[in-house]
Amino acid sequence: MPTVLVIGSTGQVGRVVVVEEALGRGVTVRAQSRNAARARRSLPGGVEVVEASPSSADDLRSVVAGVDAVVLTHGGDMDGEGGSSFYAAIPALLDALGG
């Protein structure tokens, strides 16, 4: 069974379109969140929640290990909660994937 990593899994697009759709198709879902406890409360059962900063290549290295695909639905601007921008997440993800 394929495994997909969803970065931005708790937002409207990530949660509804990606996480729920992937689960419905029998895909294993790994959901990145800056706050795993909060994510577990908002995401459906059966999702593997991992805590990592989307803008930290060091955090993401272990998160991307073993996944078949990555879906990035992280927002385009600062989220107002001390988060990172979409533009910081892309280079971190590429670095974590090994370029």
C-alpha distance (Angstrom), angle and dihedral (degrees) to the residues before:
residue distance angle dihedral
M1 . . .
P2 3.83 . .
T3 3.79 120.7 .
V4 3.79 121.8 -143.3
L5 3.80 124.8 -165.2
V6 3.79 113.9 -145.9
I7 3.80 116.0 -158.8
G8 3.78 106.9 -166.3
S9 3.80 91.6 29.0
T10 3.79 98.3 156.0
G11 3.80 98.6 53.7
Q12 3.78 122.9 92.9
V13 3.79 95.5 -96.7
G14 3.78 96.7 39.9
R15 3.78 96.3 44.8
V16 3.78 101.5 40.8
V17 3.77 105.4 28.8
V18 3.78 101.9 32.5
V19 3.80 109.7 23.2
E20 3.81 98.5 38.5
E21 3.81 94.1 38.9
A22 3.80 92.8 48.1
L23 3.80 92.3 48.3
G24 3.79 89.8 48.9
R25 3.80 89.1 55.6
G26 3.78 93.5 50.4
V27 3.80 95.9 -105.4
T28 3.80 118.7 146.0
V29 3.81 108.9 -118.4
R30 3.80 126.0 -151.7
A31 3.79 110.2 -171.5
Q32 3.80 121.8 -158.1
S33 3.78 116.0 -148.6
R34 3.79 135.4 165.7
N35 3.83 86.7 -139.3
A36 3.81 111.9 38.6
A37 3.80 95.4 -176.6
R38 3.80 92.2 55.0
A39 3.81 91.8 44.2
R40 3.80 92.3 52.4
R41 3.81 89.1 55.9
S42 3.80 93.3 51.9
L43 3.81 103.0 37.6
P44 3.80 127.2 75.8
G45 3.79 121.1 -99.1
G46 3.76 115.8 -90.5
V47 3.80 94.7 46.7
E48 3.80 118.0 121.6
V49 3.80 104.9 -135.3
V50 3.80 118.3 -157.4
E51 3.78 125.2 -174.7
A52 3.79 114.2 -133.1
S53 3.76 140.2 132.3
P54 3.82 109.8 -107.4
S55 3.80 89.7 -142.4
S56 3.82 96.6 52.1
A57 3.80 116.4 88.5
D58 3.80 88.4 -167.9
D59 3.83 90.8 56.9
L60 3.79 93.3 44.1
R61 3.81 97.9 49.6
S62 3.79 94.0 78.8
V63 3.80 91.6 38.0
V64 3.83 94.5 57.2
A65 3.81 93.3 46.3
G66 3.78 110.3 115.2
V67 3.80 98.6 5.3
D68 3.79 122.3 131.0
A69 3.80 96.3 -155.1
V70 3.78 140.9 10.0
V71 3.79 123.1 -145.0
L72 3.79 113.9 -164.9
T73 3.80 113.4 -158.5
H74 3.79 95.8 151.6
G75 3.81 111.6 142.6
G76 3.77 122.4 -96.0
D77 3.80 98.3 -124.7
M78 3.75 138.7 35.3
D79 3.78 110.2 -64.4
G80 3.79 96.0 -141.1
E81 3.80 91.7 -117.1
G82 3.77 98.4 90.1
G83 3.77 90.8 -87.7
S84 3.73 129.8 140.7
S85 3.75 132.1 -100.9
F86 3.79 127.3 -107.9
Y87 3.80 86.8 -112.0
A88 3.80 91.5 60.9
A89 3.81 93.1 45.7
I90 3.82 95.9 57.2
P91 3.84 98.4 60.6
A92 3.82 90.8 41.7
L93 3.80 91.0 52.2
L94 3.80 93.0 47.0
D95 3.80 90.3 49.3
A96 3.82 91.4 48.8
L97 3.80 90.2 50.4
G98 3.78 89.6 52.5
G99 3.78 98.5 -102.5
